[in-house]
């Protein structure tokens, strides 16, 4: 007797109809998530000559936490403020002429 996760009514566009294959893919995804490899990261470079940079990302929600990690020395000198909205976030920062203020970001929630 096989067990199933129940009826799947709202399936994503690339769903797997084969139950054993679906379980294998779900198991691999859980292993990756358990090891900290989640698809919730990106890269942003702050715009020079402006005081804010908007990042559009469909994974962002109104109450999401955005973590920034500077990847350049000029980025490490920044102290940005982040405001999230649905599917985007705004980074308010200093109006500097330097263009190498690059951050990696992660989205939680």
C-alpha positions, 0 to 999 in steps of 0.5 A: 500500500502506498502513502500519498501526501494527499490530494494536490489541487494547487500545483505549480506549473512544473509539477511532477505527476509521478508520486515516487518522483515527486517524493524524491524531488521533495526529499532532495529539496529538504536535504538542501534546505537542511544544509542551508542552501536555499534559493533566497539570495541575490546581489545588488549594487547601490546606484551612485548619484542617488539616495535610494536603490529599489530592488525588485524581487518577487520573493519579497513580502511586506514583512520580509527581513532583508539581510545585507552582506557587503562584498566591497570595501565601499559597501562595508562603509555604508549604513543603509536603511531598508524598507520592504514592500510587496515584491520589492525593497528600497535601500536608502543610502548615502549619495556617493560617487563611488559605484562599487558598493555591492552587497549580497542579500538574503530574504527571510519571511 
